[in-house]
């Protein structure tokens, strides 16, 4: 594996254009796995506003980017969640992890995760989980390879389309 | 008679003749049978001991039966020639034709096996189940990208070679043609830039083989119906799942990160290999003028090339190849698979890989001797080509550790020549004696 030189840092408001195009690519891919993830057409402003909020809200989110010069190679956005009934009481949930195709297989994913673990240590969070569409076998393989296991299953259906 | 009329005539004759002959191949005994007595060793009771020998050592099936020289031609009929998904029954005439070529050019007993299976894993399990009967499999006319998955899985699971001619055969003859084209124009693979127009089975396999043979991935540009394959294209994530073989190429090719139309991909390139829309004008005449000097243009779509050869030459191409026999330089799989299979069968090979294919392509290129712009590949009537390719492939199988039956190159050459020439003599004799009937008169 070729290492990709570059650094990981917290995402900033100025990253939003590149950040958004990557998010949209990833969400569009999710739609190909499952119609329940069909992406919305039209104005992206609400999505953009949401991610700007995540980037600035360090209390509830960790949002990092791997950059090489001005180019964002990959991003990760994770939510800090309270676990009312369980010990330990906090969990970090990766919601978005995306690497641009040209920077794949160059260790960018591991760079991002190491940085995430670093942030978790600072915040005293010990548990990390990741969510992705069940049919995304590449994501599944990725997380299993680095020692994650299935923790929760989420099942769903569209009650208007499915009469069974 | 114009092209259209000629094609219509061939179509009519093909149907009439097929109705007359009712099949293009048949099986015949290969042992002497003079009286009923002979059955005591060809069949019961003696044959049971032959079975027991094989039961004790299944590898003996290559020595005690015709398995060593048998190839299954398997298809699901999903991408038959230019006519598409016609189903297994309708694929049979084409598979029979292929079996005939296997026999005539390579002395191989090839059995057409169109299968009524559509699911790719089911297809693989059926072929795997047929393995004990054969020394190799030729996959034929299976749609892309299913064909990549099926071939990869079968190559991993089988202990005999699996070959998909639309991918590997085409890639091999493209490489052979390019080797000679580069000799003529004084190019070296590692410094040569190449644009592959069309990203179907043939060109994806060709790209992988060309890289194996020494082309730099960054010097290759792939083009498909959406334009240049670049690393930032929107559909790349979806390709990662639907066509990982193409995705792989997207990540490593196109070092300049060109984007956009086919025209952008052709500018300043040394070579075009096109397997795209069968329509002259797919590659525009003036684009050839924007290629580097001594440009090499392979316009391989059938029946109509993407650009007429003379138009390409008038606009600066030094060498042009097509898929057709009525122009110079026909890039034709039939120059490859008979010799490749002859060699794999003679070595009782356990498999085939890109390394063996590169050697086969080099042998085909070398066979031409002193290549000229209008002769970069051999002709199908160069009978000596097939044993030469066979012996090179068989030796390569030995070097790769695939051969169950190792021999010298000379030994393999002798075996291949003998099998192919005996077989051809049998066909000629059958025609002389009228057992293969003369072509019937057909009202024109």
Interface residues (C-beta under 8 A of the other chain):
Chain A: X25 X26 X28 X29 X32 X100 X101 X102 X104 X105 X137 X138
Chain B: X231 X232 X234 X236 X237 X238 X240 X241 X247 X250 X251 X257
